Amino acid sequence: MFSKIRRLFVIKTRWEAFLIIYALALGATERGMVYIREYPGFGGKLLFLACTGAVFMAGAKILDCLKFEQAQARAAARETVT
């Protein structure tokens, strides 16, 4: 039963990864806007950039890991066939 629930939280395709990255970006920009209102000036802008920069790094890592897992699955499938 837990395996069925756990499968809901596994990113399987690039489309799912892009949806998650989009959701992260929306949250980060909203948080960045709060920082700009809370800390006007240069400090708020730096915090905004930090929020959006974190999304870029997380998105790259998600896509990289997804590519690695798919390549690993293909290699395992080839190994099973031969």
TORKOL-4160 file (C-alpha; in steps of 0.2 Angstrom, whole numbers, padded with zeros to 4 digits, m for minus):
82
<pt num="1" X="0000" Y="0000" Z="0000"/>
<pt num="2" X="0014" Y="0012" Z="0004"/>
<pt num="3" X="0022" Y="0008" Z="m0012"/>
<pt num="4" X="0007" Y="0015" Z="m0022"/>
<pt num="5" X="0007" Y="0031" Z="m0012"/>
<pt num="6" X="0026" Y="0033" Z="m0013"/>
<pt num="7" X="0024" Y="0031" Z="m0032"/>
<pt num="8" X="0014" Y="0047" Z="m0032"/>
<pt num="9" X="0029" Y="0057" Z="m0026"/>
<pt num="10" X="0041" Y="0051" Z="m0039"/>
<pt num="11" X="0045" Y="0061" Z="m0054"/>
<pt num="12" X="0045" Y="0050" Z="m0069"/>
<pt num="13" X="0045" Y="0061" Z="m0085"/>
<pt num="14" X="0052" Y="0078" Z="m0090"/>
<pt num="15" X="0034" Y="0085" Z="m0091"/>
<pt num="16" X="0032" Y="0081" Z="m0072"/>
<pt num="17" X="0049" Y="0089" Z="m0069"/>
<pt num="18" X="0045" Y="0105" Z="m0078"/>
<pt num="19" X="0028" Y="0106" Z="m0069"/>
<pt num="20" X="0037" Y="0105" Z="m0052"/>
<pt num="21" X="0050" Y="0118" Z="m0057"/>
<pt num="22" X="0036" Y="0129" Z="m0062"/>
<pt num="23" X="0028" Y="0128" Z="m0046"/>
<pt num="24" X="0044" Y="0131" Z="m0037"/>
<pt num="25" X="0047" Y="0146" Z="m0047"/>
<pt num="26" X="0030" Y="0153" Z="m0043"/>
<pt num="27" X="0033" Y="0151" Z="m0025"/>
<pt num="28" X="0051" Y="0158" Z="m0026"/>
<pt num="29" X="0045" Y="0174" Z="m0035"/>
<pt num="30" X="0031" Y="0176" Z="m0022"/>
<pt num="31" X="0043" Y="0175" Z="m0008"/>
<pt num="32" X="0055" Y="0186" Z="m0017"/>
<pt num="33" X="0041" Y="0199" Z="m0018"/>
<pt num="34" X="0039" Y="0198" Z="0001"/>
<pt num="35" X="0057" Y="0201" Z="0003"/>
<pt num="36" X="0057" Y="0216" Z="m0008"/>
<pt num="37" X="0042" Y="0223" Z="0002"/>
<pt num="38" X="0050" Y="0219" Z="0019"/>
<pt num="39" X="0068" Y="0225" Z="0014"/>
<pt num="40" X="0067" Y="0239" Z="0002"/>
<pt num="41" X="0082" Y="0243" Z="m0008"/>
<pt num="42" X="0097" Y="0233" Z="m0013"/>
<pt num="43" X="0095" Y="0220" Z="0001"/>
<pt num="44" X="0078" Y="0215" Z="m0004"/>
<pt num="45" X="0084" Y="0213" Z="m0022"/>
<pt num="46" X="0098" Y="0202" Z="m0017"/>
<pt num="47" X="0086" Y="0191" Z="m0008"/>
<pt num="48" X="0074" Y="0190" Z="m0023"/>
<pt num="49" X="0089" Y="0185" Z="m0034"/>
<pt num="50" X="0094" Y="0172" Z="m0021"/>
<pt num="51" X="0076" Y="0164" Z="m0021"/>
<pt num="52" X="0075" Y="0163" Z="m0040"/>
<pt num="53" X="0093" Y="0157" Z="m0041"/>
<pt num="54" X="0089" Y="0143" Z="m0030"/>
<pt num="55" X="0075" Y="0138" Z="m0042"/>
<pt num="56" X="0087" Y="0137" Z="m0056"/>
<pt num="57" X="0099" Y="0126" Z="m0047"/>
<pt num="58" X="0086" Y="0115" Z="m0041"/>
<pt num="59" X="0078" Y="0113" Z="m0058"/>
<pt num="60" X="0095" Y="0109" Z="m0066"/>
<pt num="61" X="0098" Y="0096" Z="m0052"/>
<pt num="62" X="0080" Y="0088" Z="m0055"/>
<pt num="63" X="0082" Y="0087" Z="m0074"/>
<pt num="64" X="0100" Y="0080" Z="m0072"/>
<pt num="65" X="0094" Y="0067" Z="m0060"/>
<pt num="66" X="0080" Y="0062" Z="m0071"/>
<pt num="67" X="0091" Y="0060" Z="m0086"/>
<pt num="68" X="0103" Y="0049" Z="m0075"/>
<pt num="69" X="0089" Y="0038" Z="m0069"/>
<pt num="70" X="0082" Y="0035" Z="m0086"/>
<pt num="71" X="0099" Y="0031" Z="m0093"/>
<pt num="72" X="0101" Y="0019" Z="m0078"/>
<pt num="73" X="0085" Y="0011" Z="m0082"/>
<pt num="74" X="0089" Y="0009" Z="m0100"/>
<pt num="75" X="0105" Y="0001" Z="m0096"/>
<pt num="76" X="0097" Y="m0011" Z="m0084"/>
<pt num="77" X="0084" Y="m0016" Z="m0097"/>
<pt num="78" X="0098" Y="m0019" Z="m0110"/>
<pt num="79" X="0107" Y="m0030" Z="m0097"/>
<pt num="80" X="0092" Y="m0040" Z="m0094"/>
<pt num="81" X="0089" Y="m0043" Z="m0112"/>
<pt num="82" X="0106" Y="m0050" Z="m0116"/>
